[in-house]
Amino acid sequence: MMKELDDLDKALLDRIKTAKCFSIRDVIRPFLLQRSESVLRDRVRALELRQLIRTARTKREILCFGVVPEDDERA
């Protein structure tokens, strides 16, 4: 059973959903004073495992995208 999202997870998710595409560094930058980079990257990875976001690796960075629910997709 998965735990509920805490405030940090919700803030990360909101930040990702506000833009079309963010690198993982841009997503976690405002939160680096609260937590370490490795913890924040793990949190983003956990959001991906829950299928709340998706990521794509480029040559130099990992990009984060908000997931569009199936109900909202336009064919």
HELIX and SHEET records of a PDB file:
HELIX    1   1 ASP A    7  THR A   18  1                                  12    
HELIX    2   2 ILE A   24  ILE A   28  1                                   5    
HELIX    3   3 ARG A   29  PHE A   31  5                                   3    
HELIX    4   4 GLU A   37  LEU A   49  1                                  13    
HELIX    5   5 GLU A   70  ASP A   72  5                                   3    
SHEET    1   A 3 PHE A  22  SER A  23  0                                        
SHEET    2   A 3 ILE A  62  GLY A  66 -1                                        
SHEET    3   A 3 ILE A  53  ARG A  57 -1                                        
END                                                                             
